[in-house]
Amino acid sequence: MRDEEEFVSYVRADGSELLRLATLLVGHVDADDLVQTCLIRVLGAWQRARENPRPYSRRVLARLATDRWRRLLSRPAHDPLPAVVVSTDDRIAEVDARDAVIRALSQLPARQRATLVLRYFEQLSEAETADALGVSPGTVKTHAARGLDSLRRSLSTSEGHHA
């Protein structure tokens, strides 16, 4: 019973962060399913994961997302985001900026996207990101640099279209 209580406590404490990370990795439509699959795997390995469940679950989530991208290679990572209607100009600008970043992020190759999400949204170190993705730290540096360059180009192009 203690294992189950520890696991439930972990999910209550970290579940919303896992969902946020999953949304960044695969989009809103598939995030819930990805988190559920991740938690099932973490629970199955709870004896190993219990000492440090946060990095363990992020590693599982990242690998599940990578597996998903491999299966869906010919399709986009997620459906386009629906338009958001809000009442104030500041809020609209904030939503537009966030939407632009998410759309630009979704256009990156899977490894670059996962690298940027883990490094900058999840704030993992290069070594932690490399471990989660099963690559070397040098590969993380390369994917991060290329991904950031692509995001900058994409965002500067999209800003030019809206001006």
Number of C-alpha atoms within 10 A of each C-alpha: 5 7 12 11 10 13 18 14 12 14 16 11 12 14 17 12 15 24 19 17 22 25 20 21 30 26 20 17 14 16 21 17 13 22 25 15 15 24 20 11 15 22 19 11 13 19 11 12 17 16 9 10 20 18 15 18 21 25 21 20 27 26 17 19 25 18 12 15 19 12 10 11 12 8 10 13 21 17 14 14 12 7 9 9 9 11 7 9 9 10 12 14 12 12 16 14 14 12 17 17 16 18 19 19 24 22 17 19 14 21 20 24 23 27 28 26 22 26 20 11 12 17 12 18 14 19 15 18 28 21 15 22 24 14 13 14 17 12 18 26 18 14 20 23 15 15 23 17 12 17 22 14 13 19 18 11 11 14 12 9 8 6 5
